[in-house]
Structures are given as structure tokens and as C-alpha cells.
């Protein structure tokens, strides 16, 4: 792989992709391009997040001459056990081959979950909750809740690798 596009200008997502790609294709270039997800600002299901990540991957690939397009999307999901935050990554090549990977699954504090149920978005709610600005472009909710043990960029890194499995181990997907 020579060029990989990412459908986001979020520095946390860019860092995650660059770190993952460096492990697989050390000489590949990663190009970030801002594209729309085509889903709500706060995806509320895995399916919606995968659709948003897929849209970002497709659009980033269309707007560049990249070998792969990558889209990343976080989401929340309300369950009988509480509300969880997780992440999804979709990778698409120019032939239409698609890889999908997910990660996370952290239980949100009930105060945050209540705010989301009332129509709030996780990022601004976390900003207010901890008294900081733009948490989602820095340590992220995962960084706050793990007390810095896992940062948002790190939480996206493994899902990027998971989404790339069809490309790094194609023999298992034939």
C-alpha cells in the first residue's frame, strides 16, 4: 500500500490510523480528508456507526487516488445493562473489498447516559461533565473513564487493524 485516505480531520482518528498503518505498511502515506458521515452526529447503534464509517471510507477513497479508504465512527448503544460507547472502522479498497472492525464497549456514567437520552451528544456532555473543552479531539471519553490508561486514539487503533484483516491476511477470507 502506498496511499491510504482517512475520512476525517479529527487528530485522534488520524493518529489511530497512522499508528495502525505503520505496524502493517511502514512506508505508506496517510492522507486525511474531511467528509460527511451521512449519519447523525451521535450514532445510536452499531449499524448506524458502521454505515457512517462506510460512508466516510467510500467518500475519502473517491476524493483521493488512495489504495484504501478508511472511515471511523464512534457510537453509543443503550442496553438493559446501561449505555455503552464503542467504535467502528470500515476499510474499502478501489475494487470494493470491505473490511470492518469494532472495539470499545465502555459503560457510560448514568449522568452522561441520561443526557444522551434527552438528545445530547457525548462529546459536549463529556466536556461539561469534566469541565474541559473538546474532549473528543483529545483523550476522549475512554481516556477520561480509564483515567488515562487508554486514550481515544489507542481505542481506535485495534479496530483499524481488525478492519484491515481482509487485506493483511486475505488467505483466510477467500
C-alpha positions as CSV (number, residue, x, y, z in Angstrom):
1,X,0.0,0.0,0.0
2,X,1.3,3.4,-0.9
3,X,-1.5,5.8,0.0
4,X,-4.3,5.4,2.5
5,X,-7.0,8.0,2.9
6,X,-9.0,8.6,6.1
7,X,-12.4,10.3,6.0
8,X,-11.8,12.6,9.0
9,X,-9.7,15.6,10.1
10,X,-10.0,14.6,13.7
11,X,-6.5,14.4,15.0
12,X,-7.3,11.4,17.3
13,X,-8.7,9.4,14.4
14,X,-5.7,10.3,12.2
15,X,-3.2,9.3,14.9
16,X,-5.0,5.9,15.3
17,X,-4.9,5.2,11.6
18,X,-1.2,6.3,11.3
19,X,-0.2,4.1,14.3
20,X,-2.0,1.1,12.9
21,X,-0.8,1.5,9.3
22,X,2.8,2.0,10.5
23,X,2.7,-1.5,12.0
24,X,1.5,-3.1,8.7
25,X,2.9,-0.9,5.9
26,X,5.6,1.3,7.4
27,X,6.2,3.3,4.2
28,X,2.5,4.0,3.4
29,X,1.3,7.6,3.4
30,X,-1.9,8.5,5.3
31,X,-3.9,11.4,3.9
32,X,-6.8,12.9,5.9
33,X,-9.7,14.4,4.1
34,X,-12.9,15.9,5.7
35,X,-16.0,14.1,4.5
36,X,-19.5,13.7,5.9
37,X,-20.6,10.5,7.6
38,X,-24.2,10.7,6.3
39,X,-25.5,9.6,9.7
40,X,-26.4,11.5,12.9
41,X,-23.8,13.4,14.9
42,X,-24.4,10.8,17.7
43,X,-24.9,7.4,16.2
44,X,-27.0,5.3,18.5
45,X,-26.4,1.8,17.2
46,X,-23.7,-0.3,15.8
47,X,-25.4,-0.4,12.4
48,X,-25.6,3.4,12.2
49,X,-21.9,3.7,13.2
50,X,-20.9,1.1,10.6
51,X,-22.9,2.9,7.9
52,X,-21.2,6.2,8.9
53,X,-17.8,4.7,8.9
54,X,-18.5,3.1,5.5
55,X,-19.7,6.4,4.0
56,X,-16.5,8.1,5.3
57,X,-14.3,5.3,3.8
58,X,-16.1,5.5,0.4
59,X,-16.0,9.3,0.2
60,X,-12.4,9.5,1.2
61,X,-11.5,6.9,-1.4
62,X,-13.5,8.7,-4.1
63,X,-11.8,12.1,-3.3
64,X,-8.3,10.8,-3.5
65,X,-6.2,8.3,-5.5
66,X,-5.7,6.2,-2.5
67,X,-5.3,2.4,-2.3
68,X,-7.5,2.2,0.7
69,X,-10.2,4.5,2.2
70,X,-10.8,4.3,6.0
71,X,-13.7,5.6,7.9
72,X,-14.0,5.7,11.7
73,X,-17.2,6.3,13.7
74,X,-17.9,6.2,17.4
75,X,-21.4,5.3,18.7
76,X,-23.4,4.7,21.8
77,X,-25.8,1.9,22.4
78,X,-28.4,1.7,25.2
79,X,-28.8,-1.8,26.6
80,X,-30.6,-3.3,29.6
81,X,-27.2,-3.1,31.4
82,X,-26.7,0.6,30.7
83,X,-25.4,2.8,27.9
84,X,-22.1,1.9,26.2
85,X,-19.7,3.8,24.0
86,X,-17.8,1.9,21.2
87,X,-16.2,2.5,17.9
88,X,-16.4,1.0,14.4
89,X,-13.9,1.2,11.4
90,X,-14.6,0.4,7.8
91,X,-11.8,-0.1,5.2
92,X,-12.6,-0.1,1.4
93,X,-10.3,-0.6,-1.5
94,X,-10.7,0.6,-5.1
95,X,-12.1,-2.9,-6.1
96,X,-14.9,-2.6,-3.5
97,X,-13.4,-5.0,-1.0
98,X,-14.6,-4.1,2.5
99,X,-13.2,-4.8,5.9
100,X,-15.0,-4.0,9.2
101,X,-13.6,-3.9,12.8
102,X,-15.0,-2.7,16.1
103,X,-13.9,-2.1,19.6
104,X,-14.6,-0.5,22.9
105,X,-17.7,-1.2,24.9
106,X,-17.3,1.1,27.9
107,X,-20.2,1.6,30.2
108,X,-21.0,5.3,30.4
109,X,-21.8,7.1,33.8
110,X,-25.6,7.3,34.2
111,X,-25.4,11.1,34.2
112,X,-24.0,11.1,30.7
113,X,-26.4,8.4,29.5
114,X,-29.3,10.4,30.8
115,X,-28.1,13.5,28.9
116,X,-27.8,11.4,25.7
117,X,-31.3,10.0,26.1
118,X,-32.5,13.6,26.3
119,X,-30.9,14.3,22.9
120,X,-27.4,15.4,23.9
121,X,-24.2,14.4,22.2
122,X,-21.5,12.5,24.0
123,X,-18.6,14.9,23.2
124,X,-20.2,18.1,24.6
125,X,-21.7,16.2,27.5
126,X,-18.3,14.9,28.5
127,X,-16.8,18.5,28.1
128,X,-19.4,19.7,30.6
129,X,-19.1,16.7,32.8
130,X,-15.4,17.1,33.4
131,X,-15.1,20.9,32.8
132,X,-12.8,20.6,29.7
133,X,-13.1,21.6,26.1
134,X,-13.1,19.3,23.0
135,X,-12.5,16.0,24.9
136,X,-13.4,14.0,21.8
137,X,-10.4,15.5,19.9
138,X,-8.1,14.7,22.8
139,X,-8.2,11.9,25.3
140,X,-11.8,11.1,24.5
141,X,-14.4,9.6,26.8
142,X,-12.4,6.4,27.0
143,X,-9.4,8.4,28.3
144,X,-11.5,10.1,30.9
145,X,-13.2,7.0,32.1
146,X,-10.0,4.9,32.2
147,X,-8.1,7.7,34.0
148,X,-5.7,8.0,31.0
149,X,-4.9,4.3,30.8
150,X,-6.4,4.0,27.3
151,X,-6.7,7.1,25.2
152,X,-9.2,7.6,22.4
153,X,-6.6,7.2,19.6
154,X,-5.5,3.9,21.2
155,X,-9.1,2.7,21.4
156,X,-9.5,3.2,17.7
157,X,-6.1,1.6,16.8
158,X,-7.1,-2.0,17.3
159,X,-10.4,-1.6,15.4
160,X,-8.4,-0.2,12.5
161,X,-6.2,-3.3,12.5
162,X,-9.3,-5.5,12.8
163,X,-10.9,-3.8,9.8
164,X,-7.7,-4.4,7.8
165,X,-7.6,-8.2,8.4
166,X,-9.1,-9.0,5.0
167,X,-6.2,-7.0,3.5
168,X,-3.3,-8.3,5.7
169,X,-4.5,-12.0,5.8
170,X,-6.6,-12.4,2.6
171,X,-5.9,-16.2,2.6
172,X,-8.4,-16.6,5.4
173,X,-11.2,-14.7,3.6
174,X,-11.2,-16.5,0.2
